[in-house]
Amino acid sequence: MTTHYPLSEIPPDIVCADDYERHAREALPHSTYEHIASGSGDEITLRGNRDAFQQVQILPRMLRRFDRASAQLSLFGDRYASPMVVAPLAYQQLAHPEGELATAAAADALDCGFVCSTLASCSLERVASAGRSPKWFQLYFQASRANTLALVRRAEQAGYRAIVVTVDSSVTGIRNRSQRAGFALPDNVQAANLRELAPPPPRPLKQDESIILNGIMADAPDWDELAWLRSQTALPLIVKGIIHPEDARQALLLGADGLVVSNHGGRSLDGCPASLRMLPLIRRTVDAFAASHPHRTAATVLLDSGIRRGSDVFKALALGADAVLLGRPCFYALSVAGALGVAHLLRTLKEEFELTLALSGCQTPADISRDAVIIPRDFSPDIPGCETNHATDH
């Protein structure tokens, strides 16, 4: 019997995030599934993201009081039901006709944060109107400052509560699985937020110049662009794609209010370390910066890449994150059962997180500390010349 997706009810054999991926293989066209599931190159970083979580062990404590227990937390002044935010996912109409509108509605129903992508297939204004919960806007720098600023102003007008600027994908990674599957964006799925922006003029190249190094990267943003962006908006500014502690420090010096420790889900540079492995070093950098700049509000640290369980959320918080971003699992759930699927996924992960809190002896996210987990001695790398190597653990 042929199954017709999206479904109107959740199949009884879906009980965790990975089950949605199994169904998504059937729900999505092969080339689309391969494009979403793939990492870059040989997918070393893609696999490393999951492997890092498996190497962290939870060390539970017994007979703890639970008289004030809650999974809730605040981010930039807004209250959420759990430390989970839906990551910016491009072109969600690839998964479902309602695209980002369905995902945003699901996040709203579960009181979960939601980040709208620059490359959303529904306009940022329509997404902003999908529910009343706070939303953030993910920004890709455009080739011209005028176009970048136009997106920021639209996000401000639409009521977004923060700007999440992605800095780790000035050029797209080599995604061989997607190439082998022959993926191409269908004509009916477009970047709705970029339709009215004038494309940049073509950049002429000399015969011996590289289209990547001298073409694409000539328009890539640098730290000056981040400083300019900081000067253009009063919204909290979150820098996404930070892996190196010195980049974290530089972003904070330029006024970033938050950082997302991320390797783009293994889809950008293959061979770089798992986000979770770099998290403790970034956390130390943020704490050291806060100690030396007491007039500044401490930056919020988020993490993405590789999260598939509520226990993964717990591990991320133990190693220094304030909250996490959820990417591919939401796309898979959307393809299987639309808004209902995403809501069910978010509820499942939240319940797993609450169960982990209960069994570990932690009443709230704030109670999760570094001594709640065990990690291998060489889990986080030493970086030559990096002052965080010998700093105190979070």
N, C-alpha and C positions, 0 to 999 in steps of 0.2 A: 504493500500500500504506500502510495506517495504521500509524503508529508508536505503540506503547503504552509510556508512561512510568510509573514510572521504569524505566530500562533495567538489564539485568544485566551489561552490558559497556559500555566507553567507545567511542562511535563513532569510527572512524579519522579523521574530519575535525575532531575536537576536538583542537587542538594548543595553545590558549592560552585565557586567561580569557574573552575576548570571544566565542569559539566557544560557550561554555556559555550565554551570554546569547542567542545566536541560537537554540539548541535550546530554551531555556527559554520562548521565545515560543510554541512548540508544546506544550511540556510542561505549562504552566500555563494555567488559565482566563484568558481575555483580561482580565477585570477584575482578577484577582490580579496578573498580570504588570504591568499599567499601574500598579497601586497600589505595587508594589515598585520599579519602574523610574523612577517619577515623582519630580520634585523639587517644590518649592513654587512657587506663582505662575507666572511666565513661565520658570522654570527657568534663570535667568541664573547663579545660583550653581552649580547642577548642572553646567552646561556649563563654567563657569569652573574647577571643580575639575580636570577633565580637561585643559583648555587650559593650566593652570599647569604641569603636568608636561611637556607638549610644548614649553614655552618653555625648559626647563632642558636644557642640553647637557652630556654627560659628556666630560671632558677626560682621556683615558687616558695613562698613563705606561708606558714599555716597559722590558723586561729587568729587571724586579723579581724578587727572590727569592721563592720559594714553599715554604720549608722548614718553615713553621709554619701553613699555610693552614687555615682553618676558617670556616664560616658561623655557628658557634655563638655564643651570648652568654648572659649571666645577667641576669635581671630579678627584683628583690626576693629574691635569694638562690636562685632556681631556675634551672636550666640548660635552654635550649631549643635546638633544632636550627638555628634561623634567627631573624632579628629580625621574625617575623610572628606575629600573634596573631589568632584569629578574633574579630571584633567581636560585641558583643551584638546579636542579631537577634531581633526579636519574632516570636511566632506561627509558628515554623518548621514546624508541622504543615500550614500552608498549602502548603508545598512537598512534603512527604513524610509519610506516616503516622507514621514514627518521630521526626520532628521533630528537636529538639535532641539527642536520644540518638544519632542517626546522625551528626550533625555533630561532637559531642563525641568519639565513637568514632574518627572520621576524624582529628581533631586529635590524639588520643592516639596513633594509629598513626604519625603523622608527627612526633611529639614537638613539637607546635605548641601554643602557648597557646590557651586558650578562655575566653571570657567569657559567662556565662549571664545572660540578660536577666530583669529583673523580670517582663516580659510574655512569658516563655517559655510555650509550650503544654504543656510537661512540667514537673513540679515541680523545684525546685532540688535537692532531695534525690536524685531519680532521676538528674538530670544529673550530679551530683557522683559518682555511682557508675559512670558510664560511662567506664571506663578509670582509670588511676592517675596520669596526668599532672596537674600543678597547674592549678587553675582559679580564675578570679576571678568575683565576683558583681557585676553591674551593678544599681545601686539607683536607682529613682525615689523621690524624697521623696513620702510619702503625706500626706493631709490632716491626719492626726494623728500626733504623735510616737510614740504607742504602736504604731501600725501600722508606721511606719518602723522602729522598734527591733525589732519582732517579726521583720521580714525580715532585719535585720542579725544577730540572734541565731540564726536558722535557718541563715544562711550560715556563721556561725562554727562552729556545731555540725556542719554537713555537711562541714567541712574546706576551705572556700574560702580562698584564700591572700591575697586582697586585695578591697577594696570599691571599685568604680568608680561614682562618683555622677555622674549626668548632670544638668547644670544649664542646658542650652540649649533645653529644650522644655517649659517650664511650661504652655504652650498649644500645641496642634498647629498647624503651618503650614498655609497654604491650598494644598492639593494638587489643583489643577484637573483634571489628567489622571485621577487616581483618581476624582474626582467624575463626570467625563464618562463614565467606564467603568462607573459604577454599583457600585463596590466596596462590599461590606458583609461584615463578618466572619461566616463561617458558624457555625451553632449548635454544630457539633461541635468548633470550635476556640475555646479560652478561655484566659484568663490564669490558668494553674494555680496560681501562687503567691499569687494574691489571693482565691482562693475563700473562705478562712476568715476574711478580714479584714472587719470591719464597715464598710459604706460610710459616708462622712461624711453628717451630716444636711444636708438642703437649706438653702441660704443664701437667705433672703428678700431680694429686691431692691426698691428703690423704683421708682416708675414711670419716672423719668428716669435710672436707673442702667444701666450696660452689663453684660451677662452676662460679657463678657470682662474688662473693666477692673475692675469692682466685684464680679464673681462669681468667676470662675476665678482671677484674679490676686490676689484677697484671700487665697487659701490658698497662693499660690506661695511657695517657699522664698526666703530671703535669706541674707546672710552670717552672721547669727546662727544660722540653722539649720545651716550648714556647721560653725561652731564647735562647736555642740552635738553634731553627728555625730562630729566629731573626738574629743570627750571620751568617747564611748560605746564605742569599739572600739580595740583595740590593733593591728588589722590595718592594713597599708599602705592609705592612702586616696588614691585617684586621682580627680582632678576632670576630668570629660569635658565638652567643649563650650566650651573656652577659646579665644577669638580675640583679645581685647584684652590687650596686655602688662600694663596696670595690674590687670586681673582676675587674671592669672597671679601677679603679685606679692602681691595680697591673699590668694589661695588659699594661697600659700606661707607668708605670715605667720600664717595660721590653722592651719598644720601639715600641709598636703597633702604627700604623699610623691611624687606624680606628677601630671602634667597630660596630657590628651589635647587636642591642638590640633585642633579639629573644628568644622565648621558643620553637623553632623548629616547629612552626605552631601547637602547642598543641599535637605534636606526641612523645614527650620525657617524661617528668615528669608531670603526671596529678596532678592538684591541685596547680600548681605554678601560679603566677599572670600573667595577660595579659601583653604582651610586651609594649603596649601603656601606661599602668599605671606606668611602671617602667621608661619609657623614660625621664620624667622630672628630676628624680633623677640622672640618668646617665648623662644627659646633664649638670646638676650642677657640677657633679664630673669632667667632661671633662673641663668645663670652669674654675673651681678652679685649676685644674692641669695646664692648659695653663697659668693662671695668675702667678703661682708660678714657672713655667719653661719657661721664656720668650725666651730662646734660641731654644726651640722646636716649630716646626710647629704645630698648633692646630689640634687635631685629628678630623677626619671626623666621624660623627655619622649617622648610618643608622638604619632602623627599618624594621622588617618583622612580619608577622602573623596577618591575619584578614583583609587585605586591599582588598576591592571589588569595590570602587568608587574613582573617581578623588577627590571628597571631602574628602575621607579618607586620601589621600596623603596630602592634605592641612592641615588637623588636625594633622597629624604626624609632619609636618614641624613646625606648630605653637607650638608644645610641645617639640621641640628641635632636630628633625632629620634634616639632610642635604639632605637626599634622602631616598627612600624606595626600598625594594625588593619585587617582585611579584612572588608568587609561584603557588599554585594550579590553579588559573584562567588560567595561560598559558598552563598548562597541559590539562585542559578541552578544551580550544580553539584548541590546537594541535590535540586532538582526533576527534574533530568535522570537522575541515576543514584544517588541516595541517598548512603550513606556512601562507597561506591566513588567516586562522582563528586567529592565533597568532598576525599577523599584524593588523587585524581588531580590536582585543581586545586592543592592545596597543594604536592604534589610538583613540579608543573610550574613554579609560581612560585618555589619554592626552587631548582630547577635553573637557571631564568632568572637568579635573583639570584647564584648561584654563578658562572655564566658571565660575568655583568657584573663580578664581583670579579676573575675571571681576566683578562679583556680590559682592564680599567681599571688593572691593576697593584696591586690592594689584596688583601692576604692574608686579612684579617679585617674584620668590621664596624668594629672600633675604628680601622682604618687609613683609613677613609673620612673625609676632611676637606673643609672648604669649598673648598679649591683643586682638588678633584676634579671640579668642575662649573663651568660658565659660565652666568650668569643675566643677563637684560637689566638695564640700569642702573636702571630704574624698577620692578623686579620686586616689591619689598616697599615698601609705602606709607610715607610720613612721616605720623606722627600728631601733630597739634598738642599741644604740652605733654608729649609722651611722652619720657622721658629715654633711651629705648633707641634713638632715631633715629640718634644719632651714636656709639653704642657700637661696640666692636670686633667684627667678624664672628667667628662660631664657627669 
